[in-house]
Amino acid sequence: MDSTPTLSLFDNAYKSHTAPWVIGEPQPAIVGLERAGLVRGKVLDAGCGTGEHTILLTRLGYDVLGVDSAPTAIEQARANAAEKGVDARFEVADALNLGVEARYDTVIDSALFHIFDDADRVKYVASLHAACTPGALVHVLALSDKGRGFGPEVSERVIREALRDGWILEALDETTYRGVVHEPHVDAIGLPAGSIVDEPAWLARARRI
């Protein structure tokens, strides 16, 4: 990213219900992580949006907190959880300042890492490191630079460099990220608004040293 998008851009996307990442269900790649036994202990859903992953994991019995910097996202996540009858926990929080007390054993990042510019990415990864217990797993699902411009995209090199110092990168796999096409992406994707797409993405697994 040339520059990190403003908070108001994200909050307005939730208010107008035009966020292409809101699909009304968990990302298949994240569901796969849980089924593979790669979620454990106390869990942080960083950039939780409308809460689909927090709700899923809470329903499955995990101790999980969903956080997002957009107040409207948290409002919608709480309403979403209440509608589904799930007692999920959500808080407004700045991903660049998650706190210095290590407390999470697993972090789920679905489409947050890729929004940051070079400077903020460094801050974000440092924030994650501080918030994780030694040996914690961080799972990063990010749009790949092999995609069609559906959103911010990152290269394999960017992920490897970001998760180098203080981390062991255990896996970096190619996968897909599911989204909804809205008007701004119609030309890039070549599909009408409202279409569901599975775009190329990376799924990284890093262990905190």
Secondary structure by P-SEA (a helix, b strand, c coil): ccccccaaaaaaaaaacccccccccccaaaaaaaaacccccbbbbccccccaaaaaaaaaccbbbbbbccaaaaaaaaaaaaaaccbbbbbbcccccccccccccbbbbccccccccaaaaaaaaaaaaaacccbbbbbbbbbccccccccccccaaaaaaaacccccccccccbbbbbbbccccccccccccccccccbbbbbbbbcc
